[in-house]
Amino acid sequence: MKDDVNEVQECQCQTKSKDKYDEIFSKWQFKQIDYLTFNINLILTISLAIVGFIISNSKIADFKKIVFYENSLRKVSFTLLLTIITIGIVLNYIRYLDFKYTKDIVKLKKKGIFKSSKIIHLRCLTNCLGNCTKILFTILIFLFLFTILFLIIKIE
């Protein structure tokens, strides 16, 4: 009798422990998602601000001469900024689709549907979108750093 009680208590402790780690994992996963979204939006905002600064000062003769005529690297960095903005917008849309499909998976599981072709398809889509996000975010970071270096360094 005591062995049965001990087994039940051990099982309950393992379940509580697993639930505790699942909860901790879930919290960290949300933090990671928030951090990724924040970084994407930060780089997008900074890039938009730099492009806005360049456009608003394009009427000043000296500024126009420095940015567009003297140094072709400035033209390249302006083009890279526009590319970064495009990638940032695409990344935000990919994140939206990823959240939407994940929400659909959770809705199906709440209905009691755990194994269906729709869930398999949605999981495949979310995995693909997640991989695209990783690749595009890495490209975004490198392009952003490369562009900032182009803007700061004046090669004569």
FENTALIN-V116567 format. One line per field, one symbol per residue. psi: psi as a letter, one per 40 degrees, with the letter a starting at -180 (. if undefined). Layout:
psi: ???
//
This chain:
psi: ddddddddddddddddddddddddddddddddddddddddddddddddddddddddeeehddddddddddheddddddddddddddddddddddddddddddddddddddeehdhiddddddddddddddddddddddddddddddddddddhhh.
//
